[in-house]
Amino acid sequence: EPTARVKGGNIAVRTGSGMEYGIVGRIPDGTEVTLDYFTRNDRWCFVTDTGWVDASWLVGWSAKIRATPPDFSGPGW
């Protein structure tokens, strides 16, 4: 499974793939995460069992994650 590391701060975890969605938590700087999905423009990634994060705060993630439709808000939401 694709993994990435949070770099640059404690990043917000959101209920959907956009700034307009509510924050449900934060992931600390340096945390390694597993990714399930990304938006077609690679702007947002879905962290396994957590929520959506802004991809610009992640390093080392693979582009081989399943692409999702732009209106998909993630599993369980």
DOTORMAR-772386 format. One line per 3 residues: for each residue x negated, y negated, z of N, C-alpha, C. Coordinates in Angstrom, 1 decimal, m for minus. Example, Ala and Ser with C-alpha at 12.3 -4.5 7.8 and 13.67 -1.06 7.14 Angstrom:
<marlums>
m13.2 5.7 7.8 m12.3 4.5 7.8 m13.2 3.3 7.8 ~ m12.8 2.2 7.1 m13.7 1.1 7.1 m12.9 0.0 7.9
</marlums>
This chain:
<marlums>
m0.8 1.2 0.0 0.0 0.0 0.0 m0.9 m1.2 0.0 ~ m0.5 m2.3 m0.7 m1.2 m3.5 m0.7 m1.3 m4.2 0.6 ~ m2.5 m4.6 1.0 m2.6 m5.4 2.3 m3.2 m6.7 2.0
m3.1 m7.6 3.0 m3.7 m8.9 2.9 m4.0 m9.4 4.3 ~ m4.8 m10.5 4.4 m5.1 m11.0 5.7 m4.6 m12.5 5.7 ~ m4.1 m12.9 6.9 m3.6 m14.3 7.0 m4.8 m15.1 7.2
m4.9 m16.3 6.5 m6.0 m17.2 6.6 m5.6 m18.6 6.7 ~ m6.0 m19.3 7.7 m5.8 m20.7 7.7 m4.7 m21.2 8.7 ~ m4.2 m20.3 9.6 m3.3 m20.7 10.6 m2.3 m19.7 10.9
m1.4 m20.0 11.8 m0.3 m19.1 12.2 0.8 m19.4 11.3 ~ 1.0 m18.5 10.3 2.0 m18.8 9.2 3.4 m18.4 9.6 ~ 4.3 m19.2 9.1 5.8 m19.0 9.3 6.3 m17.8 8.5
7.1 m17.0 9.2 7.8 m15.9 8.5 9.3 m16.3 8.4 ~ 9.8 m16.2 7.1 11.1 m16.7 6.8 12.1 m15.6 6.4 ~ 13.4 m15.9 6.5 14.4 m14.9 6.2 14.6 m14.8 4.7
14.0 m15.6 3.9 14.1 m15.6 2.4 12.9 m16.1 1.8 ~ 12.8 m16.0 0.5 11.6 m16.5 m0.3 11.7 m17.9 m0.7 ~ 11.6 m18.8 0.3 11.6 m20.3 0.0 11.6 m21.1 1.3
11.2 m22.3 1.2 11.1 m23.2 2.4 12.4 m23.5 3.0 ~ 13.5 m23.3 2.2 14.8 m23.6 2.8 15.4 m22.6 3.7 ~ 14.7 m21.4 3.8 15.1 m20.3 4.7 14.6 m20.5 6.1
15.3 m20.0 7.0 14.9 m20.2 8.4 13.7 m19.4 8.8 ~ 13.0 m19.9 9.8 11.8 m19.3 10.4 12.2 m18.3 11.4 ~ 11.8 m17.0 11.3 12.1 m16.0 12.3 10.9 m15.6 13.1
9.8 m16.1 12.9 8.6 m15.8 13.6 7.3 m16.4 13.0 ~ 6.2 m16.0 13.5 4.9 m16.4 13.0 3.9 m15.3 13.0 ~ 3.0 m15.3 12.1 1.9 m14.3 12.1 0.6 m15.0 12.3
m0.2 m14.6 13.3 m1.4 m15.3 13.7 m2.5 m15.2 12.6 ~ m3.3 m16.2 12.6 m4.5 m16.2 11.7 m5.3 m15.0 11.9 ~ m5.8 m14.4 10.8 m6.7 m13.2 10.9 m5.9 m11.9 10.9
m4.6 m11.9 11.0 m3.9 m10.7 11.1 m3.8 m10.0 9.7 ~ m4.0 m8.7 9.7 m3.9 m7.9 8.4 m2.5 m7.4 8.3 ~ m1.9 m7.6 7.2 m0.5 m7.3 7.0 m0.3 m6.4 5.7
0.8 m5.6 5.7 1.1 m4.8 4.5 2.2 m5.5 3.8 ~ 2.1 m5.5 2.5 3.1 m6.2 1.6 4.0 m5.2 0.8 ~ 5.3 m5.6 0.8 6.2 m4.7 0.0 6.6 m5.3 m1.3
6.9 m6.6 m1.4 7.4 m7.3 m2.5 6.7 m8.7 m2.7 ~ 6.8 m9.2 m3.9 6.5 m10.6 m4.2 7.4 m11.2 m5.2 ~ 7.6 m12.5 m5.2 8.4 m13.1 m6.2 7.7 m13.2 m7.5
8.4 m13.3 m8.6 7.8 m13.3 m9.9 6.8 m14.3 m10.1 ~ 6.9 m15.4 m9.4 5.9 m16.5 m9.6 4.7 m16.3 m8.6 ~ 4.7 m15.2 m7.8 3.6 m14.9 m6.8 3.6 m15.9 m5.7
4.6 m16.7 m5.5 4.6 m17.8 m4.5 4.9 m17.2 m3.1 ~ 5.8 m16.2 m3.0 6.2 m15.6 m1.7 6.0 m14.1 m1.7 ~ 5.6 m13.6 m0.6 5.4 m12.1 m0.4 6.2 m11.7 0.8
6.8 m10.5 0.7 7.5 m9.9 1.8 6.6 m9.0 2.6 ~ 6.4 m9.3 3.9 5.5 m8.5 4.7 6.4 m7.4 5.3 ~ 5.9 m6.2 5.2 6.6 m5.0 5.7 7.3 m5.2 7.1
8.6 m4.9 7.1 9.3 m5.0 8.4 9.2 m6.3 9.1 ~ 8.9 m7.4 8.4 8.7 m8.7 9.1 9.5 m9.8 8.4 ~ 9.3 m10.1 7.1 10.0 m11.2 6.5 9.1 m11.8 5.4
9.5 m12.9 4.8 8.8 m13.5 3.7 7.8 m14.6 4.2 ~ 6.6 m14.6 3.5 5.6 m15.6 3.9 5.1 m16.2 2.6 ~ 4.6 m17.5 2.7 4.1 m18.2 1.6 2.7 m17.5 1.2
2.6 m17.0 0.0 1.5 m16.3 m0.4 0.2 m17.1 m0.4 ~ 0.2 m18.4 m0.4 m1.0 m19.2 m0.4 m1.8 m19.1 0.9 ~ m1.1 m18.5 2.0 m1.8 m18.3 3.2 m2.4 m16.9 3.4
m2.3 m16.1 2.3 m2.8 m14.7 2.3 m4.0 m14.6 1.4 ~ m5.0 m13.8 1.8 m6.1 m13.5 1.0 m6.3 m12.0 0.9 ~ m6.8 m11.5 m0.3 m7.1 m10.1 m0.5 m5.9 m9.3 m0.9
m4.8 m9.9 m1.2 m3.7 m9.0 m1.6 m3.7 m8.7 m3.1 ~ m3.2 m7.5 m3.4 m3.2 m7.0 m4.8 m2.0 m7.5 m5.6 ~ m2.2 m7.7 m6.9 m1.1 m8.1 m7.7 m0.3 m6.8 m8.2
m0.5 m5.7 m7.6 0.1 m4.5 m8.0 1.4 m4.2 m7.2 ~ 1.9 m5.2 m6.5 3.1 m5.0 m5.7 4.3 m5.1 m6.7 ~ 5.4 m4.5 m6.3 6.6 m4.5 m7.2 7.2 m6.0 m7.2
7.4 m6.4 m8.5 8.0 m7.7 m8.7 9.5 m7.6 m8.3 ~ 10.1 m8.7 m7.8 11.5 m8.7 m7.4 12.2 m9.8 m8.2 ~ 13.5 m9.7 m8.4 14.2 m10.8 m9.0 14.1 m12.1 m8.2
14.2 m13.2 m8.8 14.0 m14.5 m8.1 15.1 m14.7 m7.0 ~ 16.3 m14.1 m7.1 17.3 m14.4 m6.1 17.3 m13.3 m5.0 ~ 16.4 m12.3 m5.0 16.3 m11.3 m4.0 15.8 m11.8 m2.7
16.5 m11.6 m1.7 16.1 m12.1 m0.4 15.4 m11.1 0.5 ~ 15.2 m9.9 0.1 14.5 m8.9 0.8 15.4 m7.9 1.5 ~ 14.8 m6.7 1.8 15.5 m5.7 2.5 16.0 m6.1 3.8
17.3 m5.7 4.1 17.8 m5.9 5.4 18.3 m7.3 5.7 ~ 18.2 m8.2 4.8 18.6 m9.6 5.0 20.0 m9.9 4.5
</marlums>
